[in-house]
Amino acid sequence: MTQKILIFVLLLVLALLGYKMLQPDNTTSNPIANVATDTPVDAAFTSTDLDDIPPTYVDSDATSTSVSAVKPILTSSASASSFTCDGRKHCSQMTSCAEATYFVQHCPNTKMDGNNDGVPCEQQWCR
């Protein structure tokens, strides 16, 4: 019986030594800075921060001729200044052609003009 206990203790000691040897060494000469406490928190980034940046258009085909995009007629009585960029990107989130047009012209990363002809939401709002 004592021989089984002795073998068990020996195996336990070997397992602990093996475990300690396989652990990564966490001691470094340069301690890691705590970013949460060392860095001041800035204000949240909003889409209004990008309002003064003009959009960039790239024509990938050098031989194509530029055609002015068709401007949809605003059918809503709401003025364009009543809309604000609030993160909406899709036609299903819009309530009118005027709103969709405002978002495409003034807000970044919209996904409402699939064929890039300047008319957003052609199937839902701007027919």
Contacts in CASP RR format, 6 or more apart in sequence:
PFRMAT RR
TARGET T0000
AUTHOR 0000-0000-0000
METHOD contacts of the structure
MODEL  1
MTQKILIFVLLLVLALLGYKMLQPDNTTSNPIANVATDTPVDAAFTSTDL
DDIPPTYVDSDATSTSVSAVKPILTSSASASSFTCDGRKHCSQMTSCAEA
TYFVQHCPNTKMDGNNDGVPCEQQWCR
47 85 0 8 1.000
47 86 0 8 1.000
47 87 0 8 1.000
47 107 0 8 1.000
47 108 0 8 1.000
48 84 0 8 1.000
48 85 0 8 1.000
50 108 0 8 1.000
51 85 0 8 1.000
51 106 0 8 1.000
59 66 0 8 1.000
69 117 0 8 1.000
69 118 0 8 1.000
69 119 0 8 1.000
70 117 0 8 1.000
70 118 0 8 1.000
70 119 0 8 1.000
71 101 0 8 1.000
71 118 0 8 1.000
72 97 0 8 1.000
72 101 0 8 1.000
72 118 0 8 1.000
72 119 0 8 1.000
72 120 0 8 1.000
72 126 0 8 1.000
73 97 0 8 1.000
74 80 0 8 1.000
74 97 0 8 1.000
74 98 0 8 1.000
74 101 0 8 1.000
75 96 0 8 1.000
75 97 0 8 1.000
75 98 0 8 1.000
76 96 0 8 1.000
76 97 0 8 1.000
76 98 0 8 1.000
76 99 0 8 1.000
78 96 0 8 1.000
78 98 0 8 1.000
78 99 0 8 1.000
80 98 0 8 1.000
80 101 0 8 1.000
80 102 0 8 1.000
83 98 0 8 1.000
83 99 0 8 1.000
83 102 0 8 1.000
83 103 0 8 1.000
83 106 0 8 1.000
85 103 0 8 1.000
85 106 0 8 1.000
85 107 0 8 1.000
85 108 0 8 1.000
87 107 0 8 1.000
88 94 0 8 1.000
88 103 0 8 1.000
88 107 0 8 1.000
89 103 0 8 1.000
89 107 0 8 1.000
89 109 0 8 1.000
89 110 0 8 1.000
89 111 0 8 1.000
89 112 0 8 1.000
90 111 0 8 1.000
90 112 0 8 1.000
91 100 0 8 1.000
91 112 0 8 1.000
91 120 0 8 1.000
91 121 0 8 1.000
91 123 0 8 1.000
91 124 0 8 1.000
91 125 0 8 1.000
92 124 0 8 1.000
94 100 0 8 1.000
94 103 0 8 1.000
94 112 0 8 1.000
94 120 0 8 1.000
94 121 0 8 1.000
94 124 0 8 1.000
94 125 0 8 1.000
96 125 0 8 1.000
97 120 0 8 1.000
97 121 0 8 1.000
97 125 0 8 1.000
97 126 0 8 1.000
99 125 0 8 1.000
100 112 0 8 1.000
100 120 0 8 1.000
100 121 0 8 1.000
100 124 0 8 1.000
100 125 0 8 1.000
100 126 0 8 1.000
101 120 0 8 1.000
101 126 0 8 1.000
103 110 0 8 1.000
103 112 0 8 1.000
103 120 0 8 1.000
104 110 0 8 1.000
104 112 0 8 1.000
104 113 0 8 1.000
104 118 0 8 1.000
104 120 0 8 1.000
110 120 0 8 1.000
112 120 0 8 1.000
112 121 0 8 1.000
113 119 0 8 1.000
113 120 0 8 1.000
115 122 0 8 1.000
119 126 0 8 1.000
120 126 0 8 1.000
END
